[in-house]
């Protein structure tokens, strides 16, 4: 894929200190859907803390991406989404984007922009921080290039988005989300187009940034093994409702695999201490 992650030492565009230390995202009675079709109904979660990764899990159609889009303000919502006590529902997309950034499953096709232009455009359209102070073109370019260098994809800066591989597009999408210096980072299947090496690399990077910057990170994952290894908090959705949430070891159980995914399986620690989830066989329907 041509991506080489560099150490995160030194100056980082998100700032030297943890920008989200003490952050808390509260979700209560959240109902979301498309038109007249309700996808998620009355979802309430334990508060999501800064410096922690929450993985959204569940079978296809469970409402994971819908929840993420609702938190980003891209869908009409009923209920409450509060960031440090401030209600997000009802705010404009521009106001919400100063605190919350969203990375979709894939970048739009046919966009005639380079990676650098996309990042600069994101910065200028939605300046980071509560004040939303505008940045000059030079400042935006400097911040964008610094971030691309830290992610190890500076060599893609002048490459068009429509010329990137699937994995490169996901890295570019991650950069576009991070360049706004978010307090809440929403990632929809950030590893789906990556091979095994880069799946681990991206999740380690997300984990490191979440810890160092105190971000509230919510990520949709299909790979239960990645969720078990990198998430601090697990949220399992099924049939439009919350089915389980909590620490990975207490939440990812054989009983949950059977009830939500319809498989018999095991959850064990390997010789290195990593939590592993193994599906053995589909259960008779």
C-alpha positions in Angstrom: 0.0 0.0 0.0 3.0 2.3 0.4 2.2 3.6 3.9 5.0 3.8 6.4 4.0 5.0 9.8 6.5 7.2 11.6 6.9 7.6 15.3 4.6 10.2 16.8 7.3 12.0 18.7 7.9 15.7 18.2 5.4 18.3 17.1 2.0 17.0 16.3 -0.8 19.0 14.7 -3.3 18.1 17.4 -1.1 19.9 19.9 1.5 19.0 22.5 -1.0 18.4 25.3 -4.0 16.1 25.5 -6.7 18.3 24.1 -9.6 16.1 25.3 -8.4 15.4 28.9 -11.5 14.9 31.0 -13.9 14.8 28.1 -17.1 12.9 28.4 -19.7 12.0 25.7 -23.1 11.1 26.9 -25.7 9.4 24.7 -29.3 9.1 26.1 -32.5 8.0 24.5 -31.1 8.3 21.0 -33.5 7.4 18.1 -32.2 7.5 14.5 -33.5 6.5 11.1 -33.9 7.4 7.5 -37.1 9.1 6.6 -40.0 7.1 8.2 -37.8 4.1 8.8 -36.4 3.9 12.3 -33.1 2.1 12.6 -32.1 2.6 16.2 -34.6 3.2 19.0 -34.0 4.8 22.4 -30.3 3.9 22.7 -28.6 5.0 25.9 -25.0 4.2 26.7 -22.7 4.6 29.7 -20.7 7.8 29.4 -17.8 7.5 26.9 -14.6 9.0 28.4 -11.7 10.8 26.7 -8.6 8.7 26.2 -10.7 5.6 25.5 -11.7 3.7 22.4 -15.3 2.5 22.1 -15.9 -0.2 19.4 -19.3 -0.5 17.9 -20.1 -4.2 17.1 -23.0 -6.1 15.7 -24.1 -8.0 12.6 -24.9 -6.3 9.3 -27.9 -4.0 9.6 -27.6 -3.6 13.3 -27.3 0.1 13.2 -23.6 0.7 13.8 -23.0 3.1 10.9 -26.3 4.8 11.6 -25.3 5.5 15.2 -22.0 7.0 14.0 -23.7 9.2 11.5 -26.2 10.3 14.1 -23.4 11.3 16.5 -21.8 13.2 13.6 -25.0 15.1 13.0 -25.7 13.7 9.6 -29.1 12.2 10.5 -32.1 13.7 12.2 -32.1 12.5 15.8 -34.3 12.4 18.9 -32.8 12.1 22.3 -29.6 13.6 23.7 -25.9 13.7 22.8 -23.9 15.8 25.2 -20.2 16.6 25.1 -19.0 17.7 28.5 -22.6 18.7 29.3 -23.2 20.7 26.1 -26.0 19.4 23.9 -24.9 18.6 20.4 -28.3 17.7 18.9 -29.8 20.8 17.3 -26.4 22.4 16.6 -25.4 23.2 13.0 -23.0 20.8 11.2 -20.4 23.5 11.2 -20.6 24.1 15.0 -20.6 20.3 15.7 -17.7 19.7 13.3 -15.5 21.9 15.6 -15.7 19.2 18.2 -16.6 16.0 16.3 -15.1 14.6 13.2 -16.4 11.7 11.2 -14.5 9.3 8.8 -17.0 7.4 6.5 -16.4 3.9 5.2 -15.0 5.4 2.0 -14.2 8.8 0.6 -16.6 10.0 -2.2 -15.7 8.7 -5.7 -14.7 11.0 -8.5 -13.4 13.9 -6.4 -10.9 16.0 -8.4 -8.8 16.9 -5.4 -5.3 15.9 -4.2 -4.9 14.6 -0.7 -3.3 17.9 0.4 -6.2 19.9 -1.2 -8.7 17.8 0.7 -7.0 18.4 4.0 -6.6 22.1 3.5 -10.2 22.4 2.4 -11.4 20.5 5.5 -9.4 22.9 7.7 -10.6 26.0 6.0 -14.2 24.9 5.9 -14.3 23.9 9.6 -11.5 25.5 11.6 -10.7 23.4 14.7 -11.4 24.4 18.2 -14.3 25.8 20.1 -13.7 29.3 18.7 -13.5 28.2 15.1 -10.8 30.8 14.3 -10.1 30.9 10.6 -6.7 29.6 9.4 -4.7 31.1 6.5 -4.0 29.0 3.4 -0.3 28.8 4.5 -1.2 27.7 8.0 -3.6 25.1 6.7 -1.0 23.7 4.3 1.6 23.5 7.0 -0.7 21.7 9.4 -1.8 19.3 6.7 1.7 18.5 5.6 2.8 17.9 9.2 0.0 15.5 9.8 0.7 13.6 6.5 4.3 13.3 7.6 3.3 11.9 11.0 1.0 9.4 9.3 3.7 8.4 6.9 1.8 9.3 3.8 3.5 12.7 2.9 4.4 11.1 -0.5 0.7 11.0 -1.3 0.2 14.8 -0.7 -0.1 15.7 -4.4 -1.8 12.5 -5.5 -5.4 12.8 -6.6 -8.0 11.1 -4.3 -9.3 9.2 -7.3 -5.9 7.6 -7.9 -5.4 6.2 -4.5 -5.7 2.5 -3.6 -8.4 1.4 -1.1 -6.0 1.4 1.7 -4.4 4.7 0.8 -7.9 6.3 0.6 -8.6 5.1 4.1 -5.4 6.6 5.4 -6.3 9.9 3.6 -9.7 9.8 5.2 -8.2 9.3 8.6 -5.9 12.3 8.0 -8.9 14.4 6.9 -10.6 13.5 10.2 -7.6 14.2 12.4 -6.5 17.5 10.8 -9.4 19.3 12.4 -8.0 18.5 15.9 -11.2 16.7 17.1 -12.3 16.1 20.6 -14.5 13.2 19.4 -13.2 11.0 16.6 -15.8 8.8 14.8 -14.4 6.1 12.4 -16.6 3.9 10.3 -14.7 0.6 9.5 -11.3 2.2 9.2 -9.5 -1.1 8.5 -11.9 -2.7 6.0 -9.8 -2.1 2.9 -6.4 -2.8 4.6 -4.3 -5.9 4.7 -3.4 -7.5 8.1 -0.3 -5.5 8.6 -1.9 -2.1 8.1 -5.0 -3.1 10.1 -2.7 -3.5 13.1 -0.8 -0.3 12.2 -3.9 1.9 11.9 -5.4 0.6 15.1 -2.2 1.1 17.0 -2.1 4.6 15.6 -5.7 5.4 16.6 -5.1 3.9 20.0 -1.9 6.0 20.5 -3.6 9.2 19.4 -6.6 8.5 21.6 -4.4 8.1 24.6 -2.1 11.0 24.0 -4.7 13.5 23.0 -7.5 12.4 25.3 -9.9 11.8 22.4 -13.3 10.2 22.7 -12.9 7.7 19.9 -15.8 5.6 18.6 -15.0 3.1 15.8 -17.2 0.7 13.9 -15.4 -2.7 13.5 -16.5 -6.0 11.9 -13.3 -7.8 13.2 -14.1 -8.9 16.7 -10.4 -9.7 17.3 -9.3 -6.1 16.6 -12.1 -4.9 18.9 -11.1 -7.2 21.7 -7.4 -6.1 21.4 -7.7 -2.4 20.9 -11.0 -1.2 22.4 -11.5 -0.2 26.0 -15.2 -0.3 25.8 -17.5 -2.5 23.7 -21.0 -1.6 22.5 -23.0 -4.4 20.8 -26.0 -3.5 18.7 -28.6 -5.9 17.3 -31.9 -5.4 15.6 -31.9 -1.7 16.3 -31.3 -1.9 20.0 -28.4 -2.1 22.5 -27.6 -5.7 23.2 -24.6 -5.4 25.5 -21.8 -2.9 26.5 -18.9 -3.0 28.8 -15.2 -4.0 29.0 -14.2 -6.4 26.2 -13.5 -9.4 28.4 -16.8 -9.1 30.2 -18.9 -8.3 27.1 -17.4 -10.5 24.4 -18.6 -13.9 25.7 -19.6 -17.2 24.0 -23.2 -16.4 25.0 -23.1 -13.1 23.2 -21.6 -14.7 20.1 -24.5 -17.2 20.0 -27.2 -14.7 20.8 -26.1 -11.8 18.5 -24.1 -13.4 15.8 -25.6 -16.9 15.7 -22.3 -18.8 16.1 -20.7 -21.0 18.7 -17.3 -19.6 19.6 -14.6 -19.1 22.2 -13.1 -16.1 23.9 -9.6 -16.7 25.2 -6.3 -15.0 25.9 -3.3 -16.0 23.8 0.2 -16.6 25.1 0.9 -12.9 24.7 -2.1 -11.9 26.8 -4.2 -10.6 23.9 -8.0 -11.3 24.1 -9.0 -13.5 21.1 -12.4 -14.2 19.7 -12.8 -17.4 17.7 -16.0 -18.5 15.9 -16.2 -22.3 15.6 -19.4 -23.0 13.8 -22.8 -21.4 12.8 -25.7 -22.3 15.0 -28.6 -24.0 13.5 -31.3 -21.5 12.5 
